[in-house]
Amino acid sequence: KILKQAAKMLATNTNYATLVSAPDVNHNKVKFIQLSQVDDQHLLAVIVMNNNMVRNKMLDLYEPLDNETILKLNILLNTSLNGLAMNEINLGNIASIKERAGIHSGIVSDVIALAQTFAESEDLKIYTSGATNILKYPELSDSNNAATLLSAFEEKEELASLVTESLSDSEKKDNGTGIQVYIGNESPIQTMKDCSVVTATYDLGEGVKGTIGIVGPKRMDYEKVMDNLKTLKSQLDGIYKKSEDET
């Protein structure tokens, strides 16, 4: 609800088309893993991420495990995976952990499969508003331009590419503001080559980030756009910190 309202407010304040993406869970990091004995045939695996998302699953055992073995597996999993984002858990470190687990590598596989459900179950959500504001600007309102741009906001596949590119650029070119400006052919999306696109990265901590974007004509009021982006970015950061304080 907050992100939908943010996109609408931004469109109203700027008179341009806007988008706000939900946080990218692939950058969310593992906070804690716990294996607990339920009975001789079952272990309970619990994974907690840094944004406090939780997954748990009952794992089948082929033979009972003693407390010392479970403790060693907990230590191995936590020392190997804590602090890693989903996109950092690759085949190389998976193979290394399984090798160290020896005959219990199957348990490691089950835990990693559970961790990967954080990314698999969360498609990138993008909330948009003000797409028809594009029609207010003559250079963008001809039938071909307007149809292409409105389609991009409706289908959202290209917007997902913009979000991905914006997050990547934010990490590569950190200028202290988290804001990127793409003018004309600089745009990561070909269908927006006649537009200006300004994006800001909001950071919820521990590498969990999302994108705020404004799309308009090349002659857009950049000062007003930047001020609005900075304000909204600060508000989103503040809402997250407030929710953390309340918990």
matplotlib code that plots the C-alpha trace (Angstrom):
import matplotlib.pyplot as plt

x = [0.0, 2.8, 4.6, 1.3, 0.6, 4.2, 4.0, 0.7, 2.0, 5.1, 3.0, 0.7, 3.6, 5.6, 3.0, 5.2, 4.9, 6.3, 7.3, 8.3, 9.7, 9.3, 12.7, 14.8, 14.9, 17.9, 20.1, 18.6, 21.1, 21.0, 20.8, 20.5, 20.0, 18.8, 18.5, 16.5, 15.9, 12.2, 12.5, 14.7, 13.3, 12.9, 14.9, 13.2, 15.2, 14.5, 16.1, 15.8, 16.8, 18.0, 14.6, 13.1, 11.5, 11.4, 11.2, 10.9, 10.7, 10.6, 13.5, 13.4, 16.3, 17.5, 19.1, 19.0, 21.6, 23.2, 23.3, 27.0, 26.4, 23.5, 25.6, 28.4, 25.9, 24.5, 28.0, 28.9, 25.8, 25.9, 29.6, 29.3, 26.0, 25.4, 25.8, 25.5, 22.8, 20.7, 22.6, 25.9, 25.0, 26.5, 27.6, 31.1, 30.2, 27.4, 29.9, 32.4, 29.7, 28.5, 32.0, 32.7, 29.3, 30.5, 27.8, 25.3, 25.6, 21.9, 20.9, 22.9, 21.2, 17.8, 18.7, 20.1, 17.0, 14.9, 16.9, 16.5, 12.7, 13.1, 14.0, 11.8, 8.6, 9.1, 8.6, 9.7, 6.7, 6.5, 3.9, 3.2, 1.1, 0.6, 1.4, -1.2, 0.7, 3.0, 0.2, 0.5, 3.8, 3.6, 7.0, 5.8, 2.1, 2.2, 0.5, 3.6, 5.5, 2.4, 1.4, 4.9, 5.4, 1.9, 2.5, 5.8, 4.0, 1.2, 3.3, 6.1, 8.7, 10.9, 10.4, 11.8, 14.9, 15.1, 14.9, 17.7, 19.9, 19.3, 20.2, 23.3, 24.3, 23.7, 26.2, 28.8, 28.5, 27.6, 27.6, 26.3, 22.7, 21.6, 20.2, 20.8, 19.8, 19.3, 18.6, 17.5, 19.7, 21.3, 18.1, 18.5, 15.1, 15.1, 11.4, 12.3, 15.0, 12.9, 12.5, 14.4, 14.4, 15.5, 15.8, 16.7, 17.6, 16.1, 18.0, 16.2, 19.5, 21.6, 21.6, 17.8, 17.1, 14.4, 14.0, 11.9, 11.7, 10.3, 9.8, 9.1, 10.2, 13.9, 12.9, 11.6, 12.1, 15.1, 15.4, 11.8, 12.2, 15.4, 13.8, 10.8, 13.0, 15.2, 12.2, 10.4, 13.7, 14.1, 10.5, 10.8, 14.0, 12.3, 9.2, 11.4, 13.5, 10.4, 8.9, 12.2, 12.1, 8.5, 9.5]
y = [0.0, 2.4, 1.8, 2.3, 5.5, 6.7, 6.2, 8.1, 10.9, 11.2, 11.4, 14.0, 16.2, 16.0, 15.5, 12.7, 8.9, 7.2, 3.8, 2.3, -1.2, -3.4, -4.3, -6.7, -9.9, -11.3, -8.8, -9.8, -11.6, -14.7, -13.7, -17.0, -20.7, -23.2, -27.0, -28.5, -32.2, -33.0, -36.8, -39.6, -39.1, -35.4, -32.1, -28.7, -26.2, -22.5, -19.7, -16.0, -13.2, -9.7, -8.2, -10.7, -12.9, -16.5, -19.9, -23.2, -26.8, -30.3, -32.4, -36.2, -38.1, -41.5, -42.2, -40.4, -37.7, -37.0, -33.5, -33.1, -33.7, -31.3, -28.6, -29.1, -28.7, -25.6, -24.1, -25.1, -23.6, -20.4, -19.7, -20.5, -18.7, -15.9, -12.5, -13.9, -12.5, -14.9, -14.0, -14.8, -18.4, -20.0, -23.5, -23.0, -22.3, -24.9, -27.6, -26.5, -26.7, -30.0, -31.4, -30.3, -31.8, -35.2, -37.9, -35.2, -33.2, -34.1, -32.0, -29.1, -29.4, -29.3, -26.2, -24.3, -25.3, -23.8, -20.6, -20.3, -20.2, -16.6, -15.5, -18.0, -17.0, -13.3, -11.9, -8.3, -6.1, -2.7, -0.1, 2.6, 5.8, 8.7, 6.9, 9.0, 12.1, 11.3, 12.5, 16.0, 16.5, 17.0, 15.3, 12.1, 12.1, 11.1, 7.8, 5.7, 7.2, 7.2, 3.6, 2.3, 4.1, 3.3, -0.4, -0.4, 0.8, -1.7, -4.8, -3.8, -6.2, -3.4, -1.5, -4.6, -4.2, -0.5, -1.4, -4.0, -1.6, 1.2, -0.9, -2.1, 1.5, 2.6, 0.1, 0.9, 4.7, 5.6, 9.4, 9.6, 10.4, 7.1, 9.0, 8.2, 10.4, 8.8, 11.2, 10.0, 7.2, 6.8, 5.1, 1.3, 0.9, 1.5, 2.5, 5.4, 6.9, 10.0, 10.5, 11.4, 8.8, 9.7, 7.0, 6.8, 3.8, 3.5, 1.3, -0.7, -1.8, -5.0, -4.7, -4.8, -2.1, -0.8, 1.7, 4.9, 6.2, 9.2, 9.2, 12.4, 14.5, 15.5, 19.1, 17.9, 20.0, 18.2, 20.2, 19.5, 15.8, 15.4, 17.2, 14.8, 11.8, 12.7, 13.4, 10.1, 8.2, 9.6, 8.9, 5.2, 4.8, 6.4, 4.2, 1.1, 2.4, 3.3, -0.2, -1.7, 0.5, -0.6, -4.2]
z = [0.0, 0.9, -2.5, -4.5, -2.6, -3.2, -6.9, -7.0, -4.9, -7.1, -10.3, -8.8, -7.6, -10.9, -13.6, -15.1, -15.2, -12.2, -10.9, -7.5, -7.2, -4.2, -2.5, -4.4, -2.3, -4.2, -2.3, 1.1, 3.3, 5.4, 9.1, 10.9, 10.3, 12.9, 12.6, 15.5, 16.3, 16.2, 16.5, 15.1, 11.6, 11.4, 11.6, 11.6, 9.5, 10.1, 8.0, 9.0, 6.6, 7.5, 6.7, 9.2, 6.5, 7.8, 6.1, 7.8, 6.6, 8.1, 6.8, 6.6, 8.1, 6.9, 10.3, 13.7, 14.4, 17.7, 19.2, 18.4, 14.7, 14.6, 16.4, 13.8, 11.0, 12.5, 12.8, 9.3, 7.7, 9.7, 9.2, 5.5, 4.6, 7.2, 5.6, 2.0, -0.3, -2.4, -5.6, -3.8, -3.0, -6.1, -7.2, -5.9, -2.3, -2.3, -3.4, -0.7, 2.1, 0.9, 0.8, 4.4, 5.5, 4.2, 4.5, 5.6, 2.4, 1.7, 4.6, 3.3, -0.1, 1.6, 3.6, 0.5, -1.5, 1.3, 1.3, -2.5, -2.1, -0.8, -4.3, -6.2, -4.4, -4.9, -8.4, -8.8, -8.1, -9.7, -8.9, -11.5, -11.7, -14.0, -17.3, -19.1, -18.0, -20.9, -23.3, -21.9, -23.7, -27.5, -28.3, -26.5, -27.4, -31.1, -31.7, -32.0, -29.0, -26.8, -27.6, -27.0, -23.7, -22.3, -23.3, -21.4, -18.2, -18.7, -19.4, -17.0, -18.4, -19.7, -16.4, -14.6, -16.8, -15.9, -12.2, -12.5, -14.5, -12.0, -9.0, -10.8, -11.8, -8.2, -6.9, -9.7, -9.7, -6.1, -6.1, -2.5, -3.6, -5.0, -8.0, -11.7, -14.7, -18.2, -21.0, -24.4, -25.8, -22.4, -21.2, -20.4, -22.2, -26.0, -26.0, -23.7, -26.0, -26.5, -22.8, -19.7, -16.9, -13.4, -10.8, -7.1, -5.1, -1.6, 0.8, 3.6, 5.0, 4.7, 0.9, 0.5, -2.1, -4.4, -7.2, -7.6, -11.1, -13.0, -16.8, -18.7, -21.6, -22.1, -21.0, -17.7, -14.6, -13.2, -10.1, -9.1, -10.0, -7.9, -4.9, -5.1, -5.4, -2.5, -0.3, -1.2, -0.8, 2.7, 3.6, 2.6, 4.5, 7.5, 7.4, 7.5, 10.4, 12.3, 11.8, 13.0, 16.1, 16.9, 16.7]

ax = plt.figure().add_subplot(projection="3d")
ax.plot(x, y, z, "-o")
ax.set_aspect("equal")
plt.show()
